[in-house]
Amino acid sequence: MKPHLLLLHGALGSAKQLQPLARDLAQYCQVHTFSFSGHGGRPLVADEFTMLGFAREVQQYISQQQLPAVHVFGYSMGGYAALLSALLVPGTIKSITALGTKFDWSPAMVAAETRLLDPAKIQEKVPQFGEQLERTHAPTPWSAVVEATAAMLRQLANDPPLTAASLADIRIPVQVLVGELDKTAGVDASAQFAASLPYATCETIMNTPHPLERVNPDFLAGRIVGFIAAVV
């Protein structure tokens, strides 16, 4: 029987951004995906639009689908949610591959990131990005998703749920992948936090920036499948 694999999208994204990867992996795994609350047209509820809320949604999906322990691939924010979910409910996640996941949400870094999460500036300077967000999240206003994301990042800075100490309690195999040119996650920061995970590896993908669509799909699918095969 094929292993179950849950794919988790990144911030401002939706399950749709994972469809090409899901197609590539379907021959090897039983692939599952969903959009987090407030994303992909799902209603935005402020109290649920938190990293803790997203981690709980992972557990809710596993429970509602009556899945055995699953393997998880999480892109960016999805990787953070997967690790936090594994920490909250041990035994439900078998392994995690995290790509481009930023761990070190310090107040200074959040201030820099949230300067970019301004709906008015997006509308003025990169209107095509606003149009893309509108298509992704309708009927939820894309500006509300952007503002909620900024608020979530500030919350991460004030009270980070994943620290070196808490990562040490995640006792499952974790594969941390980070692009050499990824200025969001950062190669050094990714390696540092991976070192806090008892059963983690960390690999740098050469000549690769942060966006998922810029990652070689064959390379990524191969790393995910190979990691799962080593765990099963």
C-alpha positions in Angstrom: 0.0 0.0 0.0 1.2 3.5 -0.9 2.2 5.6 2.1 0.0 8.6 3.0 1.6 12.0 2.3 0.0 15.3 3.3 1.1 18.4 1.4 0.9 21.8 3.2 1.1 25.1 1.3 2.9 28.3 2.3 1.7 31.8 3.5 -0.6 33.6 1.1 -0.9 30.4 -0.9 -3.5 27.6 -1.1 -3.7 23.9 -1.9 -3.8 24.8 -5.6 -0.1 25.8 -5.6 0.7 22.2 -4.6 -1.2 20.5 -7.5 1.8 20.0 -9.8 3.8 18.4 -7.0 0.8 16.3 -6.0 0.6 15.0 -9.6 4.3 14.1 -9.6 4.0 12.2 -6.3 0.7 10.4 -6.9 2.4 7.4 -8.4 4.4 6.9 -5.2 2.1 8.0 -2.4 -1.6 8.5 -1.5 -1.4 12.3 -1.6 -3.6 14.6 0.5 -3.8 18.4 0.6 -6.0 21.1 1.9 -6.0 24.9 2.2 -5.5 26.4 5.7 -8.3 28.6 7.2 -8.6 31.9 5.4 -6.7 30.6 2.3 -8.0 29.4 -1.0 -11.5 30.8 -0.5 -12.0 29.4 3.0 -13.5 31.9 5.5 -11.1 34.0 7.5 -11.6 33.8 11.2 -9.1 35.9 13.1 -8.8 33.6 16.1 -8.1 30.6 13.8 -5.6 32.4 11.6 -2.6 31.7 13.8 0.3 29.2 13.5 -1.2 27.2 16.4 -4.6 27.2 14.6 -3.0 25.9 11.4 -1.1 23.2 13.3 -4.4 22.1 14.9 -6.0 22.0 11.4 -3.4 19.5 10.4 -4.5 17.3 13.2 -8.1 17.8 12.4 -7.5 16.8 8.8 -5.7 13.6 9.8 -8.5 12.8 12.3 -11.4 13.6 9.9 -9.8 11.5 7.1 -9.1 8.7 9.6 -5.5 8.5 8.4 -2.8 6.4 10.0 0.4 8.3 10.8 1.2 10.4 7.8 4.3 11.7 6.1 4.1 15.5 5.6 5.7 17.9 3.1 5.4 21.5 4.1 6.5 24.5 2.0 7.6 27.6 4.0 4.8 28.3 6.5 3.5 24.8 5.9 6.7 23.3 7.2 6.4 25.3 10.4 2.8 24.2 10.9 3.8 20.6 10.3 6.6 20.7 12.9 4.3 22.4 15.4 1.6 19.9 14.8 4.0 17.0 15.4 5.0 18.6 18.6 1.4 19.1 19.8 0.3 15.5 19.0 3.2 13.0 18.8 2.5 9.8 16.9 0.3 11.3 14.2 3.1 12.4 11.8 5.7 9.9 10.7 8.1 12.2 9.0 8.4 15.8 7.7 10.1 17.4 4.8 10.2 21.1 5.2 11.2 23.3 2.3 12.1 27.0 2.7 10.7 27.1 6.2 11.8 30.2 8.3 12.3 29.4 11.9 13.8 32.5 13.4 11.0 35.0 13.5 12.6 37.7 15.6 10.9 41.1 16.0 13.4 42.8 13.7 12.9 40.2 11.0 9.1 40.3 11.3 9.3 44.1 11.0 11.2 43.8 7.7 8.8 41.1 6.4 5.6 42.9 7.3 6.7 46.1 5.6 6.0 44.1 2.4 2.6 42.9 3.6 0.8 46.2 3.1 -2.3 45.9 0.8 -2.0 49.6 -0.3 1.6 49.2 -1.3 0.9 45.9 -3.1 -1.9 47.6 -5.0 0.3 50.5 -6.0 3.6 48.9 -6.8 2.8 45.2 -7.7 -0.9 45.2 -8.8 -0.5 42.0 -10.6 0.4 40.3 -7.3 -2.8 41.7 -5.8 -4.7 40.2 -8.7 -3.1 36.9 -8.2 -4.0 37.0 -4.5 -7.6 37.9 -5.4 -7.8 34.8 -7.7 -6.3 32.6 -5.0 -8.5 33.6 -2.0 -11.8 34.8 -3.4 -14.4 35.3 -2.1 -12.3 36.3 1.0 -10.8 39.8 0.3 -7.1 39.3 -0.5 -6.3 42.4 1.6 -7.7 40.7 4.7 -5.5 37.7 4.1 -2.4 39.9 3.8 -3.3 41.8 7.0 -4.0 38.6 8.9 -0.7 37.1 7.7 1.2 40.2 9.0 -0.6 39.8 12.4 0.3 36.1 12.5 4.0 36.9 11.9 4.0 39.5 14.7 2.5 36.9 17.0 5.3 34.5 16.1 7.9 37.2 17.0 6.3 37.9 20.3 5.7 34.2 21.4 7.5 31.7 19.0 6.1 28.2 19.5 9.1 26.6 17.9 12.4 27.2 19.7 15.6 25.2 20.0 14.2 23.7 23.2 10.8 22.7 21.7 12.3 21.4 18.5 14.4 18.9 20.6 11.1 17.3 21.6 10.2 16.5 17.9 11.5 12.9 17.7 10.6 11.9 14.2 12.8 12.1 11.0 12.8 15.6 9.5 14.3 16.6 6.2 15.1 20.4 6.1 15.6 21.7 2.5 16.6 25.2 1.8 17.5 27.0 -1.4 21.0 28.4 -1.7 19.5 31.8 -2.8 16.6 31.7 -0.3 16.7 35.0 1.5 13.5 34.2 3.5 14.5 31.0 5.3 18.3 31.5 5.1 20.8 28.7 4.7 22.6 29.3 8.0 19.4 29.7 10.0 17.9 26.6 8.6 21.0 24.6 9.4 21.1 26.0 12.9 17.5 25.0 13.7 17.8 21.7 12.0 20.6 20.9 14.4 18.1 21.3 17.3 16.0 18.5 15.8 17.2 15.1 17.1 16.6 13.2 13.8 17.0 15.9 11.2 19.1 16.3 8.0 19.6 19.7 6.3 20.4 20.1 2.6 21.0 23.2 0.5 19.5 23.2 -3.0 22.0 25.0 -5.2 21.0 28.0 -7.3 17.5 28.0 -5.9 15.5 30.9 -4.4 12.5 30.8 -2.0 9.5 30.6 -4.4 8.2 27.0 -4.8 7.8 27.4 -8.5 11.5 28.1 -8.8 12.5 24.8 -7.2 13.3 21.9 -9.6 10.2 19.7 -9.4 12.0 16.5 -10.3 14.6 17.1 -7.6 12.0 18.0 -5.0 9.8 15.0 -5.7 12.8 12.7 -5.6 14.0 14.0 -2.3 10.5 13.6 -0.8 10.0 10.1 -2.1 13.5 9.0 -1.1 13.1 10.3 2.4 9.8 8.5 2.9 11.2 5.3 1.6 14.0 5.5 4.1 11.5 6.0 6.9 8.9 3.3 5.9 
